Amino acid sequence: MISPELQVLLEPLERFETIRRKAARLGDRLADLSYANPYGGIQQRARTVLMETLREERLLDLQYSPFGGKTQIRRTVADNLRESHELPFAFNDVVLTPGAMAGLQLALRVAGRPGDEVIIPVPCWLDYPLYARSLGLVPVTVPLTPGRFDIDLTAVAGKISERTCALVFSQPANPTGRSYGPMAMRGLAEVMDQAEQRLGCQMTLVADETHRDFVADGEFWSPCAWWHRTVLVYSFGKYHFMQGQRLGYVAVSPHHPFRKDLAEELVSWTRITGLATPTSLMQRAVPRLLSLRYSQEWLVKWRRRFVDELSARGYDVVPPDATMFLYVRTPSPYDDFEFVQKLATAGLLVLPAPVFHHRGYFRLSLTGSEPMLERALSILGRFAP
């Protein structure tokens, strides 16, 4: 039976889903910028990879694979991480998962035990607190700084206690679109180190790097370069526009003091929880997918245009560095859900801030078709502050 605490965390998205189902009756007249579903379809080269992978016939190619994933594929991911993160990842640091959600569940399971606390900067991806609470952990939310939504190091330090076992956040950030630089990562590591020395706790940094491919080349900074007890979570679906294929991984930093034991425990949890591994087909596609790179010009163009036009019309837009999202202040005097409902009635779907454990903003995704994006700008113009 779902507990009252979990029901509270489920409610904001369920409330939005009621709005979405009614708006769906508009059919082709609806500009759906709520979820990151790319209306242009899967990246064509990724589709080709899937077709080529399926055409190849190998012995037991679509049968069971080991818990944690096939060794060859885990090694390929580790090699890629070694190059991108400049750390000596090995195959057994990597555990393949059916998407980032499964990776987050596993990462939180190995971070602490029931009753321990998890620091979560907010606004955050909608289900971080839900997952923590479902595992018996206590989510402790910490507001990001107003306006720019940087990590508030003072606020984080004030929330860490003897029971703190982890801090979980997305880098780059969803929903704000911020990408944190080396000063922020270094500062966060210093705050955590000082807290550990003062309080005697041991903290795992769970870094959700699902959107790291949407950061300009050379401008992504992984926290595992500053904090040894880091566990990374990644999903292939976002970059290749095939979220529904459920392919990702959780990886233990090579500098983690309990590297081997933690990685083995992650594998055990795939069996205990039944989260298992990605399908054999998706695992076999990984080497080819890792070789693909796409132009981000379309995203940069639309991001700049939305920021410029919405700002010119009086909207307060959080300065975005990355991701496919924009986070925008809800115009006064509207309540978040009231404003989202008005937009939906006019033919535009966006997500309200309460979904992200926050207030006073809404998030829109730039993954709609070009006609949708044009229509969205027009509708937002009608409700400008």
N, C-alpha and C positions, 0 to 999 in steps of 0.2 A: 504494500500500500504506500502511495506517495505521501510523504510527511508534509505537514503545513509549511515548514521552512522551504521545502523544494517547490511547493505550490506557489509561494510568493515569488520565487525566482522565475518560475515558468510564466507567470501572469502577463508581463508586458508584451512578450512576443505573441502570446495567444490572443491578446487584445488586438495587436496589429494584424494578425492573421484574419480576424473577423473583418477588418477594414479591407484587407487585400482580396478576400473572397468576393465581397460585394463589388469591388472595383473591377474584378476580372470580367464582369458582365459587359464592360465597355469593349472588350475584344481588341481589335486592331487600333482602336482610338486611345488605348491606354499606353502611356509611357512608363514602363516599369523600371525604375532605377533603385529599387529597394535592395534586392540581392545582387551579388556579382555574377549574374548569369549572362554571359556574353551572347548578345543576340546576333552577332556576326557568325556564331558557330565556333566549333573547335578549330584551333590553328590547323591549316591544311597539312602542313608537314607532320604534325603530330598524328593526324588522321592516317596519313600514309604509313607512318611508323606502326600504328596498330594493325593496319591491313597487312603490311609486310611480315610482322611478327606472327599473325594468325596463319599466314600462308606457309610459313616454315614448319615442317613436320619433324619433330624430334621424339625420341623414345620418352614416354611418360611426360610429354611436354605440358599437358594440361591437368596433371594429376596433383596429388598432395605434395606440398613442400614442407621443409622442416619449420618448426616454431622459430620465429625470428627472421625467417626468409632464407632463400638459397644463398649459400656461401659466396658463390661467384658474383651474385648481384650485390650482396652486402659489401664485397670487396670493391666493386665498381663505384658504389656510392662513397665509400671511404676514400678512395683515390681522388674522387671529385672534391670531397670536403678538404682533403689535404692540400689541394691546389687552391681552392677558393678561400679557405680560412687560415691557411699557412700553419697548420697544426698536424702532428703525426697521427691522424686517425688510422685505425686498423679495422678490418672487417668486423670483428666482434664488438666494436664500439657501436655498431649500427644495427638497429632492429627495425625491420620493415613492418609497416602497419597499413591497414586499410584507411588511409587518410590521416590528416592532422588531428582530427577529433580523437581517434583512437590513440595517437601518439601522446596527446595531452593527458588522457586518462592514465596511461602507463607512467608517464613522467611524474604525475602527482602521486601515484600509488607508491613509488619508490622514494619520494621526497620526505615522507613522514608517516606518522601513525595517527589513528583517530584521536581527536582532541588537540592535535597540533594546529598551529595557525599558519595561514598562507597570506602574504601581503599581495594585494592586487591593486595597482594604480588604475584609477577610473577617470574618464570613460574607458572601457575595455571591451574586448570581444565578448559577445553576450553571455557565453556559457562558462567562462572561467569560474565565477562563484558557484554556479550550479554544479560543476564537476567536483570542485573542492568539497562542497557541502554533501554531495552524494557519497563521497568517500569517507565521511566522518571527520573531515578537516574543517577548520573554522576560517571562512574567508574574511579577511580584514581589508576593507577598501580604503584607499588613500587617494584623495583628489590630485590630479595633475595641476600644474599652475594655470590660473585663469588666462584666457587670451591665446597664448601660444601653446599651451598644453605640453610643457616640458615636464620631466620628472622632478617632482618637488622633493629634493634630497632631505631637507629638514623635516618635512612631513613624514617621509618614509622612516627616518631615524626615530621619530617619536612614536611610531606604531610597532616597531620591532620589540618583541618581548622574549622572555626565557623560553616560551613555547613556540616561537616562530621557527618553522622548518623550511620555508620556501618563499620565494618571490616569483610571481609569474607575470609576464608582460609580452606584448608583441613588438617586434623590432624588424621592419618599421611598423608603426602603430595603426591598428584598426580600432576605432573608426576615424581617428583624427588625420591620418595621412602623414604624420610626422615621422621623420627618420632621425634617430638620435646619434649624435657624433661622438668622437672619442672622449671629449671632456665629460659628457654626460655618463658614458660608460665607466670611465675612470672614477668619477665622483660617486657613482652608485656602488662600485666595488669598495671604495674607501669607507663609505657609510656602513656597508654590510660587515666589513672587516672589524671596524671599531665596535659595532654592536656585538659581534661574536666574542670579542675580547672582554667586553664589559659584562655581558649577560651569560656567556657560556653556551649559547645556542649554536647550532650548525645549520647553515642555510644553503639550500639548493636554488640556483637561479634557473628557472624554466623559461627558456627563450623561444617564443613562437616566431619562427622566421619564415612563415608561410608566404609573405609578400616581399621577400628580399630581392626577387628578380625584377621588381618594379622600382628599384632605386637606380639612379644614374651610375654608370660604370665608375668604380673607384670611390664611391661615396657610401657604401654600406659597411657598417662596423658591427661585428658580432661581439656580444658581451663575453663570449668564451675566451677572448684575448685578454680579458682583465680579471675574470673570476673563474678559478679552477673547477669549482663544483657547479659547473653549468651542464644542463641537459638541453639539447636543441630539438625542436620539433619542426618538421617541414612537410609540405604537401606539393606534389607535382601538379595537382589539378589546376591551381590558379594560373600558373604561367602558361600552361598549354591549353587552357580554356576547356578542361574536361573534368570539372570537379566531381561529377557523378561517377567517375571510374574508381574513386577511392584508392589512391596510391600515395603513400608517404612514408615517413620514418621518424624514429626518435633516436638521437645519437648522444652518447656520453662523451664529454670532453676528454681528450687524451691525458690532460693534466689533473683530472679528478683523482683525489687521493684513494678512492675506493672504486676505481675504474672497472676492474675485472669483475668484482662482486656485483656491482650495480648493473652492469650489462647483462650478466647471467640472470639476475633477478628480473630484469625487464623481459627476458625471454620466457622465464617461468610464468610471469603474469599473463603473457599472451595465451598460454594454455589455461591458466586458472580462470581468467575472465571470459574465455571464449572469443576474444577479439581476433585471435588468429593472425593471419598474414594477408597481404593483398592476393588477388587471384594469381595463378601461375602465369596467365597471359600478361597481366600488368607487370609482374616481376621481370619477365623476359623482355618487355619493352623498355625497361629502365636504361640500359646502355645507350640505345639510340636516342631516347628522350634527353639524356644528359648532354648530347652533342648538339642539340638544337638551340639556336639563339634567334630572337625576333626583334625587329625594329620597334621602338617605343614611341616613334614620332606621333602616331595617332593619339596616344594617351597624353603626351606633352601638349599637343595642340588643343585638345578638348579641355584639359585641366586649366591651361592658361586662359582659354576663352571663357570658361565658366567663372573662374576667379575674377577676371576683368569685368565681365558683364554683370555678375551678381554684386560685386563691390560697387560698381557704378550706379546700380539701382538701389543701393543703401543697405544691402545685406552685409553682415559681419561674417567673413569667411576665415576659418583657421588656415594660416599659411601652410600649404601642403608641400612636402618634400618627396613623397613617394606614394605607393599603393594606387588603387583605382578609385579611391574614395575622396569625397569632400565633406567636411563637417562644417555646418553653417548654423549660426544662431537663429533660433526661432523668433520671428518678428513679434514685437509687442503689439497688442496685449494678449496674443494667443497663448494658450496652453499647448504643450507639445502635441498631444494627441488631437486636440481640436484643430491645430494647423495641418497636421498630416491628414486628417479627415477631409478638410476643405480642399487640399491638394488632390486627394484621391477622387473626390466628387468631380473635380475639374479635369481629371484624366492623368494625374501624375502620382506615382507611388514612391515614397521615400520612407526611411526608417526613423522613428522618433528616438530621442536620446534615452528615455527610460529603458529601452531595450539594452542599452549599453551601460546601465547603472549610473545614469547621469540625468541632468535636467537642462532645459533651455536651448537645445540644439536639435538638428536633424542631420542624417547622413544620406548622401546620394551616391550612387555608383555610376561610373562613366562607361559602363559596359553595355548600355543600350545601343540600339541601331542609330544611325545618324538622324533619321527622321524623328526618333524618340527623343534624342538629345536636343534637337531644334525645338520640338514641341515642349520639352521640359523648360527650356529657357523662356519660352513665351508664357507658359503658365506661371512660372515663378515671378515673371515681370508683373503679372496682374495682381500678385499678393505682396509686392515689394513694400518695405517699411515706409 
